[in-house]
Amino acid sequence: MYAVKQLLRATRKSAQLAKQLEEIVDDEMWKQQLALYLEDIHRQYQLWQYIHYLLAGAYEESGEEKTVKAPVAVLVHALCFNELEKGMLCQKAREKLSGAAQKAADRALQQAIQYSRLFFTMMQTQLVPQIER
């Protein structure tokens, strides 16, 4: 159950970072990708809340994490890292879950890999012009 709590925390953090990035990014393609990401992350959070409820008999209390304004590059780095962390947490959770919950962990792992690639690509797009200067 600890892995599920960690997944809930990481998913909340991802949503916060993505919302903050969506507010400051100018590129329309990035905005569309972030909107889709936020929809997926909301569904993931609801799913992990439900799994937590099934395991513990109660929903996980979500505390508000302190948000700090950050530039685009920092937010993209943080999102990329957070997706990799979620992938590792999905693997841990998968070992302790069974049935539909285990399949949910597998799907969340696939999404974490997919989105870590997306954020890595965004990071490259952001940093390559800076490096080439």
C-alpha positions in Angstrom: 0.0 0.0 0.0 3.0 2.3 0.6 3.8 2.2 -3.2 0.2 3.2 -4.0 0.5 6.2 -1.6 3.8 7.2 -3.3 2.1 6.9 -6.7 -0.7 9.2 -5.5 1.9 11.7 -4.3 3.9 11.5 -7.5 0.7 11.9 -9.6 -0.4 15.0 -7.6 3.0 16.4 -8.1 2.9 15.8 -11.9 -0.5 17.5 -12.2 0.8 20.5 -10.3 3.9 20.8 -12.4 2.0 20.3 -15.7 -0.7 22.9 -14.8 2.1 25.4 -13.9 3.9 24.6 -17.2 0.7 24.9 -19.2 0.1 28.4 -17.8 3.5 29.8 -19.0 4.3 27.9 -22.2 3.6 29.7 -25.5 3.9 26.8 -28.0 0.4 25.6 -29.1 1.6 22.0 -29.7 3.0 21.9 -26.1 -0.3 23.3 -24.7 -2.2 20.5 -26.5 0.2 17.8 -25.3 -0.1 19.2 -21.7 -3.9 19.3 -21.9 -3.9 15.6 -22.9 -1.4 14.8 -20.2 -3.5 16.5 -17.6 -6.6 14.5 -18.6 -4.6 11.2 -18.4 -3.0 12.2 -15.1 -6.4 13.1 -13.6 -7.7 9.6 -14.6 -4.6 8.0 -13.1 -5.1 9.8 -9.9 -8.7 8.7 -9.6 -7.7 5.1 -10.3 -4.9 5.1 -7.7 -7.4 6.7 -5.2 -9.8 3.8 -5.9 -7.1 1.2 -5.5 -6.0 2.8 -2.3 -9.7 2.7 -1.1 -9.9 -1.0 -2.0 -6.7 -1.7 -0.1 -7.2 0.5 2.9 -10.9 1.1 3.1 -10.4 4.9 2.8 -9.3 7.4 0.3 -5.9 8.9 0.7 -5.9 12.4 2.1 -4.2 14.8 -0.3 -2.2 17.5 1.2 -1.4 20.6 -0.9 2.2 20.7 -1.8 3.9 24.1 -1.9 4.3 25.4 -5.4 7.2 27.4 -6.4 7.3 29.4 -9.6 9.9 28.0 -12.0 11.1 28.6 -15.6 9.9 26.3 -18.4 13.2 24.3 -18.5 13.0 23.5 -14.8 9.4 22.4 -15.0 10.0 20.1 -18.0 13.0 18.6 -16.2 10.9 18.0 -13.1 8.1 16.4 -15.1 10.5 14.1 -16.9 12.1 13.0 -13.7 8.7 12.6 -12.0 7.5 10.3 -14.8 10.6 8.1 -14.5 9.9 8.0 -10.7 6.3 7.0 -11.3 7.5 4.2 -13.6 9.7 2.8 -10.9 6.8 3.1 -8.4 4.5 1.3 -10.8 7.0 -1.6 -11.0 7.1 -1.7 -7.1 3.3 -1.5 -6.8 2.8 -4.2 -9.5 4.7 -6.7 -7.4 2.3 -6.3 -4.5 -0.9 -6.0 -6.5 -3.0 -8.6 -8.3 -5.7 -8.8 -10.9 -7.1 -5.6 -12.3 -5.0 -3.5 -9.9 -1.8 -5.1 -11.3 -3.0 -4.4 -14.9 -3.6 -0.8 -13.9 0.0 -0.6 -12.7 1.2 -2.0 -16.0 -0.8 0.6 -17.9 0.4 3.4 -15.7 4.0 2.1 -16.3 3.4 2.3 -20.1 2.1 5.8 -19.7 5.0 6.9 -17.5 7.4 5.6 -20.2 5.5 7.4 -22.9 5.3 10.7 -21.1 8.9 10.6 -19.9 9.8 10.4 -23.6 7.6 13.4 -24.4 9.1 15.5 -21.6 12.6 14.4 -22.6 11.8 15.6 -26.1 10.5 18.9 -24.8 13.6 19.2 -22.7 15.8 18.7 -25.8 13.8 21.2 -27.7 14.3 23.7 -24.9 18.0 23.1 -24.3 19.5 22.5 -27.7 19.2 26.1 -28.8 20.8 27.3 -25.5 23.7 24.9 -25.9 24.3 25.8 -29.5 24.6 29.5 -28.7 
